[in-house]
């Protein structure tokens, strides 16, 4: 019984350390900075066809979407109640303002919540135009609003110092937000991996060739890979192996650098060769959650020194 009690006690202590031990805020704040810019940019692009997608006479009206299998009874959006182009543009510009303030890190306890609500509102109005990037944006925005994401690299931190206050260096909420991002990334990669295993081309090693040869997404000519079938097979199987094992290996310090290095290679490859630049970079933002705060602070401090010297 004593052994069982000790085991349960150690399990409880490990659980509490995992979720509730204070963590440095630098990594979470860097993710806010990057995600905030991505939210602003991707929603700014909607301006090119705003009325066509979100207006009262959009290509897919709210009434038609309500009858669509893609609609969900709990999926809400303030675009349901917008009945004029003037109001649509007013709400859209206001949302862009929220995203930009969130990027700057101003009033983050409020702008983080508004940024998440705005992101969801856009996604639910046009589910047929929703892709992986939109899902990553929404996921990061959700968890960022749970932590002190404006404690560093923000106008909030600058204003706090002007008032003589020192922003928090560690936080339980920062740890909670980072842990949720980490677990979400593990779930996504694992299901992406086992989803690939349902396709025959991932078993026979040809999937990478079909992706490289597709003109629909091709932004870099990789058809030379046809002469290197063994390379194609290696990249195919290595991708599946990496995604399936990511949820286990990324937690091991000895493997973490290799796993995150693979993430950089995979998503930079997607960005450069398949034209999915925003999706690839957003996925890398999520992977940053596994970078310790002290490492983030050290790298940014080192990068900031040359910039500071140039400004003198």
N, C-alpha and C positions, 0 to 999 in steps of 0.2 A: 504493500500500500504506500509506503514511503517513497518507493521508486516512482510509482504512478503519480503521486502528489508532486514530486520534484519535476517530473516530465511536464505535467500540466502547468506548473508555475513557470517553467522556462518557456513553454509555448506562449503563455499569456504575456510574459515579459518581452518576448520577441515580437509578438503582435503589437504591443504598445510602442516598442521602439520603431517598428516599421511605419506605423501610421502617425504617431504622436510625438516623436522626438523632434525638437526644433531643428530646422534646416536653414542653411544660408539662403538668402533671397535672390542672389545675383542671377542664377540660371532662370528662375521664374520670371524675373524682370526683363531679361534678355528675350525670352520667348514672347512676352507681351509686346516688346518693341517691334520684333519681327512680325508677329501675328497681326499687330495693329496696322502696320504698313500693308500687309497682304490683304486685310479686310478692306482698307480704304481703296487700294488699287483695284481689287476684283469687283467691288461694287461700283466704283467709278466707271468701269467698263460697261456696266448695265445702262449707263446714260446713253449709249449709242443706239439702243433700241428699247428705251424705257417704256414708252407707250405701247409698243407692239407686244411686250411681254407682260406688263403690269397694269396697263390702262384699263378703263372701263369697257373699251372695245378691243381688247387684246386678242391675239390669234386664238388663244384658248381662254374663253370667258370663265368667270368664277362659277357660273351655273353649269357649264360643260365639265369643268374640273370636278365639281361635286359628284357628278355621275361617273367619273373615271375610276377604274380599278386602282389607279395610283393615289387616289385621294384617301385620306384617313380621317375618321370623325373627330379625332383629337388634334389634328393638325390645324393650328390657327395661324392667321396672318392678318395684320391690319390692312393689307391691300384689299381684303374683302369689302371694306366699308369706304373705299375711295372711289368716288363717282365723277371726278372731273380731272382733266389734265393738269389744271392749276394746282389742285390739292396734291396730286400725285408728285409733281415736281417739288413742291414745298416739303413733303415728307421725305422725298429722296435726298434733297439737299441737306435736310436736317440730319438724316442718317449718315451721310458722308461727313458732316461736321462731327458727329459722335465718334465715328471711326477715326477721324484725324486727331481728335482730342485724346482718344484712347491710345493711339500711337505715340503722341507726345507725353502721355502719362499725366494728364491733368484731370483732377477730380476722379481718379480711377475707381474709388468705391462705387461711384454712380455710373461713370461712362463704361465700365466693364460690364455691368448688368445691361445697360442700354445697348451696348454693342452685341451682346449675345442675343437679346430679344430681336434686334434688327436683322441679324444674320438669319435667325430662324424664320422671321417673317418673309424674307426674300426666298428662302429655300422652299417653304411650304406653298408659296404662290406659283412657283414654276417647277414642280417635281420632275417633269420630263426633261428639263434642262439642268438638272442637278447631277454633278459628277463627284468624283473623289475629292477634288479640291474643296468643294462646298462642304462636304462632310467633315473634312479635317479642320476647316475654318470654324465650323460650329462646335466641334469637339474641343478645340483649344480655347475658344471663347468661353465655353461652359466652365472649364476648370480654372481658367485664369481669374474669373470673377470670384472664386472661392478663396484665393490667396492674396497677400499684399503685393500685387504685381506692379505697383507704382512706387515701391520703396527704394528703387534704384533706377538710374538712367531715365529720369522723368522730371517733369516740371513740378510734380508733387514733392519729390525729394528736394529739389532746389528751393521751393517755397518753404519747406519745413526748416531747412538750414538757415534761410533768411530770418525765420522767426526764432532762431536759436535752438531748434529741436533737432535731434539726431534720429533719422529714420531707422527702423529696426534692422539689425543685421541678421538675426535669426528669427524664425517664426514656425510655430506648429502648423499654422494654416498654409504656409509655403510648402512644408513637407507634404501635407495632405493633398494639395493641388498637384504637386509634382508626382506623387505616388499614383494618383488617378490617371494622369497623362501616361505614365509608364505602363500601367496595367492595360490601359486602352490600346496603346501601341502594340503590346504583346498579343492582345486578342485579335487585333486587325491583321497582324502579320501571320498569326497561326491560321486563321480562317482563310486568308489569301493563299497560304501554302496548301492547305488540304483541299481548297477549291480547285487549285491547279491540278491536283492529283486526280481529279475527275475527268480531265481531258487527256486523250490519247497522245497528243503531241508532246505533253510534258513527260510522258513515260518513254516515248521513243527518242526523245532528245532533239526534236525538230522545232519546238515551240519558238525558240529565239529566232530561228530563220524566218518563220512566218511573220513575226513581229517586225523584223528588220526589212522584210520584202514588201510590207503593206504600204502602199502609197497614201492611204488615208491619213496616217499619222507621221509618215517619214519626213524628217527634217534634215537628216544626214544620211548620205548614201552608204549603206552597209551591205550592199549586195555582193561585195567581194567575199563575204563570209560563206557564200555558196562553194567556194573552193577550199573551205576549211571545215568540213563536217564534224571533225572531232572537237574543234573549238566550239562550234555551235552546241554540240551535245554537252560539253563540259559546262558552258555558261547556263544552259537550260537546267541541268540537274543541280548545279551549284546554287542557282536562284531558289529552287524549291527547297533544297536542304537548308538554306539560310533562313527562309521564312518559317519553316516548320520548327526549327530549333531555336529561333530567336527568343521565344518566351522563356526558355530554360537557360540558354547560354549568356544572355545579356545581364543576368544577375550575378554571374561569376566574374570576379575581378580579372582573373587571368584571361578570360575570353571576351570581356566587354569591349576592349579596344578593337579586337578583330571584328566583332559583330557590328559595332558602330562604323568601323571603316568600310565594311561591306555595304552598309546602308548608304554611305556617301557615294560609293562607286555605283551602286544600283540606281539611286535616284538622280545622280548627275547623268548617268547613262540615259535614263528615261527623259530627262530634261533636254539633253543635247540631241539625241537620236530620234526620239518620238515626238518632239515638240511640246511636251507637257512640262514646261518650265515652272509654272506656278505650282502645279501638283507636286513635282519633285522637290522643290524648295520647301513647300509646306510640310511635307513628310519629314524632311530634315529638321524643321523646327520642332516637331514632336520628338524626334530622337534626342534633341538637346536635353530633354528632361533627365537623361541618364548621366549627364555631365555634372560633376560636383560643383557646388557654388564657388568654392575656392579656386578651382581651375578656371571657371568662367571669369572670375574677377581678375585673376593673374593675366589671362590672355588679353582681356579688354584693357587692362592697365598698360600692358606692354604695347598694344596697338595705339593707345592714346598718347603715349609719349612722343612719337614722331609728329603726330598731328598738333600737339601742344607746342612743340618746338618750331613748327612751321608758322604757327600763328603769332609768334613773337616778333 
